[in-house]
Amino acid sequence: MKHRLCVTDLDGTLLHSNHKISDVNRKCLQELGERGIIRVLATGRSLWSLKQVITTEALFDYLIVATGAGILSWPEEELLYSTNILQPDITRVYHALEALDVDYMMHHGVPDTHLMEYRARKGCSDFWHRIKYHQRFASPLNPEAIATMEAVTLFLAIADNPDMYQVLKEKLAPLTVISTTSATDQSSIWIEVLGQQVNKGSALSWLLKHLAIDPDHCMVIGNEMNDLHMLDAVPNAYVPHNAIPHLLSRFTHVAHHDDDGFSEAVQHWLTKV
């Protein structure tokens, strides 16, 4: 039997709105493991943040973290792959964000992406909410230290102006710039700046090659723009009913994440393979 792979996003996809894995989805993940199907969790969260909502129980075999900047085996937490922003791009991103007068954080390398330095320019409420969540690991950014920093995983800006995404995307090319909706207030715009070609799709492609699995034997489900590259990477791609309109117009729909759309997608996929 050929190996198969099931990949799911976390927030807004696998988790319900209470930030928990439902009994239905938990049973589905366990049954996938019993069938020998490799289970991959792909998230924008850091490893530390991820551990706040999942345990080390054997529900997954691999983690894609920080929007594709790192891949780890699970639950061993062995780092298999990582990529960073290096100088002089660190300095370039810093100046671009400073010019836009926006609140942002700069995260350390995988697996320590929960460690951050931050710049409060406007001090929006969602920004401070995220700082509070990471308060043990966050400290103000010293601008004089930027030029000596060798590597960071990502910059994350929190904005209220949707045009800021396009400005940064054009100004910072060929770095990866991704816009997504805030995981906390569901309204602010989170703009992530990562290294070149860093996204969940490129990380998934690396993992498929590493495991010698054909994309035809893989399914993916996600709900936000940072899931687009991995949804595009395989023919069996699903989105829950709560996904953003751009994804709903392109991929197979399943139930809302609060109605176990993940489990529905898995059952649909298994009837095809």
C-alpha positions as CSV (number, residue, x, y, z in Angstrom):
1,M,0.0,0.0,0.0
2,K,1.3,3.4,-0.9
3,H,1.9,5.9,1.9
4,R,-0.7,8.6,2.2
5,L,-0.6,12.0,3.9
6,C,-3.4,14.1,5.6
7,V,-2.6,17.8,6.2
8,T,-4.7,20.2,8.2
9,D,-4.5,23.8,9.2
10,L,-5.2,24.4,12.9
11,D,-7.1,27.6,13.8
12,G,-10.4,28.0,11.9
13,T,-10.0,24.5,10.5
14,L,-9.2,21.6,12.9
15,L,-9.9,23.5,16.1
16,H,-13.4,24.6,17.0
17,S,-14.0,28.2,18.1
18,N,-13.3,27.2,21.7
19,H,-9.7,26.4,20.5
20,K,-10.1,22.7,21.2
21,I,-10.1,19.6,19.1
22,S,-13.6,18.1,19.2
23,D,-14.2,14.4,20.0
24,V,-15.2,13.8,16.4
25,N,-12.0,15.3,15.0
26,R,-9.9,13.6,17.6
27,K,-11.4,10.2,16.7
28,C,-10.8,10.9,13.0
29,L,-7.1,11.7,13.6
30,Q,-6.8,8.5,15.7
31,E,-8.4,6.4,13.0
32,L,-6.1,7.9,10.4
33,G,-3.1,6.8,12.5
34,E,-4.5,3.3,12.8
35,R,-4.8,3.1,9.0
36,G,-1.2,4.1,8.6
37,I,-2.0,7.5,7.1
38,I,0.6,10.1,8.0
39,R,-0.9,13.1,9.8
40,V,0.5,16.6,9.4
41,L,-0.5,19.7,11.3
42,A,0.4,22.9,9.4
43,T,0.1,26.2,11.3
44,G,1.2,29.8,11.5
45,R,1.8,29.3,15.2
46,S,5.2,28.8,16.9
47,L,5.9,25.5,18.5
48,W,5.3,27.1,21.9
49,S,2.0,28.6,20.9
50,L,0.9,25.3,19.3
51,K,1.6,23.4,22.6
52,Q,-0.9,25.7,24.3
53,V,-3.7,24.0,22.4
54,I,-2.5,20.5,21.6
55,T,-0.7,17.9,23.7
56,T,2.0,15.5,22.9
57,E,-0.5,12.7,22.4
58,A,-0.1,10.8,19.2
59,L,-2.6,12.7,17.0
60,F,0.1,13.9,14.5
61,D,3.3,12.6,13.0
62,Y,4.8,15.9,11.7
63,L,4.3,19.6,12.3
64,I,4.8,22.5,9.9
65,V,5.2,25.6,12.0
66,A,5.6,29.3,11.5
67,T,3.7,29.3,8.2
68,G,6.2,26.8,6.7
69,A,9.5,28.2,8.1
70,G,10.1,24.9,10.0
71,I,9.2,21.2,10.0
72,L,9.4,18.9,13.0
73,S,8.7,15.3,13.7
74,W,6.1,14.8,16.4
75,P,6.1,14.1,19.3
76,E,9.9,13.9,19.3
77,E,10.2,17.5,18.2
78,E,13.2,16.8,16.0
79,L,13.8,19.8,13.7
80,L,14.0,18.4,10.1
81,Y,13.9,21.6,8.1
82,S,14.1,25.4,8.7
83,T,14.7,28.6,6.8
84,N,15.2,32.2,8.0
85,I,15.5,35.8,6.9
86,L,19.1,36.8,6.8
87,Q,21.1,40.1,6.6
88,P,20.8,42.4,4.7
89,D,17.1,41.5,4.3
90,I,16.5,41.9,8.1
91,T,17.6,45.5,7.8
92,R,15.5,46.0,4.7
93,V,12.3,44.7,6.3
94,Y,12.9,46.8,9.4
95,H,13.2,50.0,7.4
96,A,10.1,49.2,5.4
97,L,8.0,48.6,8.5
98,E,9.4,51.7,10.2
99,A,8.4,53.8,7.2
100,L,4.8,52.6,7.4
101,D,4.5,53.5,11.1
102,V,2.9,50.1,12.0
103,D,3.0,47.8,15.1
104,Y,5.2,44.8,14.5
105,M,7.1,41.9,16.1
106,M,10.3,40.2,15.0
107,H,10.5,36.5,15.8
108,H,13.6,34.3,16.4
109,G,14.4,31.2,14.4
110,V,12.5,27.9,14.5
111,P,11.8,26.2,16.9
112,D,12.2,29.3,19.1
113,T,9.8,31.6,17.2
114,H,7.9,32.4,20.3
115,L,10.9,34.6,21.3
116,M,10.4,38.1,19.9
117,E,11.3,41.7,19.9
118,Y,8.5,44.2,19.2
119,R,7.9,47.8,18.1
120,A,4.8,49.6,19.4
121,R,4.2,52.5,16.9
122,K,0.4,52.8,17.2
123,G,-0.3,50.3,20.0
124,C,-3.5,48.8,18.6
125,S,-5.4,46.5,21.0
126,D,-4.8,43.4,19.0
127,F,-1.0,44.1,19.0
128,W,-1.0,44.4,22.8
129,H,-3.1,41.3,23.2
130,R,-0.5,39.3,21.3
131,I,2.3,40.8,23.3
132,K,0.5,39.9,26.5
133,Y,0.1,36.3,25.3
134,H,3.9,36.1,24.7
135,Q,4.8,38.4,27.6
136,R,7.4,36.0,29.1
137,F,9.2,35.9,25.8
138,A,8.8,39.4,24.4
139,S,11.0,42.5,24.8
140,P,11.1,45.9,23.1
141,L,13.2,46.0,19.9
142,N,16.5,47.9,20.0
143,P,16.9,49.5,16.6
144,E,20.6,49.7,17.1
145,A,20.8,45.9,17.2
146,I,19.1,45.4,13.8
147,A,22.3,45.6,11.7
148,T,24.0,42.9,13.8
149,M,21.2,40.3,13.7
150,E,22.1,37.3,11.7
151,A,18.8,35.5,11.3
152,V,15.1,35.7,12.2
153,T,12.2,33.6,11.1
154,L,9.6,36.3,10.5
155,F,8.3,39.8,11.0
156,L,4.6,40.1,11.9
157,A,2.9,43.4,11.4
158,I,-0.6,44.1,12.8
159,A,-2.4,46.6,10.7
160,D,-5.9,48.1,10.1
161,N,-5.2,49.2,6.5
162,P,-5.6,46.4,3.9
163,D,-3.5,48.4,1.4
164,M,-0.5,47.9,3.6
165,Y,-0.2,44.3,2.5
166,Q,0.2,45.2,-1.2
167,V,2.7,47.9,-0.4
168,L,4.9,45.5,1.6
169,K,4.6,42.7,-1.0
170,E,5.9,45.0,-3.7
171,K,8.5,46.7,-1.6
172,L,10.0,43.5,-0.1
173,A,10.0,41.1,-3.1
174,P,11.3,38.5,-3.4
175,L,10.7,37.8,0.3
176,T,7.4,36.1,1.1
177,V,4.6,38.5,2.3
178,I,1.4,36.9,3.5
179,S,-1.8,38.6,4.7
180,T,-4.2,36.8,7.0
181,T,-7.0,37.6,9.5
182,S,-6.1,38.0,13.2
183,A,-6.4,34.7,15.1
184,T,-7.4,36.8,18.2
185,D,-9.9,39.5,17.3
186,Q,-10.9,38.1,13.9
187,S,-10.7,41.6,12.3
188,S,-7.2,43.0,12.4
189,I,-4.9,42.3,9.5
190,W,-1.8,40.2,10.2
191,I,1.0,40.7,7.6
192,E,3.8,38.1,7.9
193,V,7.1,38.6,6.2
194,L,9.2,35.5,5.8
195,G,12.2,34.3,3.8
196,Q,12.1,33.7,0.0
197,Q,9.7,30.9,-1.0
198,V,8.6,30.3,2.6
199,N,5.0,29.1,2.8
200,K,3.1,26.1,3.9
201,G,3.0,24.8,0.3
202,S,6.8,24.8,-0.1
203,A,7.2,23.1,3.3
204,L,4.6,20.5,2.3
205,S,6.4,19.8,-1.0
206,W,9.7,19.4,1.0
207,L,8.0,16.9,3.3
208,L,6.4,14.9,0.5
209,K,9.7,14.6,-1.2
210,H,11.4,13.7,2.1
211,L,8.9,10.9,2.7
212,A,8.8,9.9,-1.0
213,I,5.0,10.4,-1.2
214,D,3.3,11.6,-4.4
215,P,1.1,14.7,-4.1
216,D,-1.8,12.6,-5.5
217,H,-1.8,10.6,-2.3
218,C,-2.1,13.7,-0.1
219,M,-5.1,15.7,1.1
220,V,-5.1,19.2,2.5
221,I,-7.6,21.4,4.4
222,G,-7.3,25.0,5.3
223,N,-9.3,28.2,5.7
224,E,-7.0,31.3,5.2
225,M,-4.7,32.8,2.7
226,N,-1.6,31.4,4.4
227,D,-3.1,28.0,3.4
228,L,-3.4,28.8,-0.3
229,H,0.0,27.4,-1.4
230,M,-0.5,24.1,0.3
231,L,-4.1,23.8,-1.1
232,D,-2.6,24.4,-4.5
233,A,0.1,21.8,-4.0
234,V,-2.2,18.8,-4.1
235,P,-5.3,17.7,-6.1
236,N,-7.3,16.8,-3.0
237,A,-7.8,20.2,-1.4
238,Y,-10.7,21.1,0.9
239,V,-11.9,24.3,2.7
240,P,-14.4,24.5,5.6
241,H,-17.5,26.6,5.2
242,N,-16.0,29.4,7.2
243,A,-13.0,29.8,4.8
244,I,-12.4,33.2,3.2
245,P,-14.3,33.8,-0.1
246,H,-11.2,33.5,-2.3
247,L,-10.7,29.9,-1.1
248,L,-14.4,29.0,-1.2
249,S,-14.5,29.9,-4.8
250,R,-11.6,27.6,-5.7
251,F,-11.7,24.4,-3.6
252,T,-14.1,21.7,-2.4
253,H,-16.4,22.9,0.5
254,V,-17.0,20.9,3.6
255,A,-18.8,21.9,6.9
256,H,-17.9,24.8,9.1
257,H,-15.0,24.2,11.4
258,D,-17.4,24.2,14.4
259,D,-19.3,21.4,12.7
260,D,-16.2,19.1,12.2
261,G,-15.5,20.1,8.6
262,F,-12.1,18.4,9.0
263,S,-13.6,15.0,9.6
264,E,-16.1,15.5,6.7
265,A,-13.2,16.3,4.4
266,V,-11.2,13.2,5.5
267,Q,-14.2,10.9,5.0
268,H,-14.8,12.4,1.5
269,W,-11.1,11.9,0.6
270,L,-11.0,8.3,1.8
271,T,-13.9,7.4,-0.4
272,K,-11.8,8.5,-3.4
273,V,-8.6,6.7,-2.6
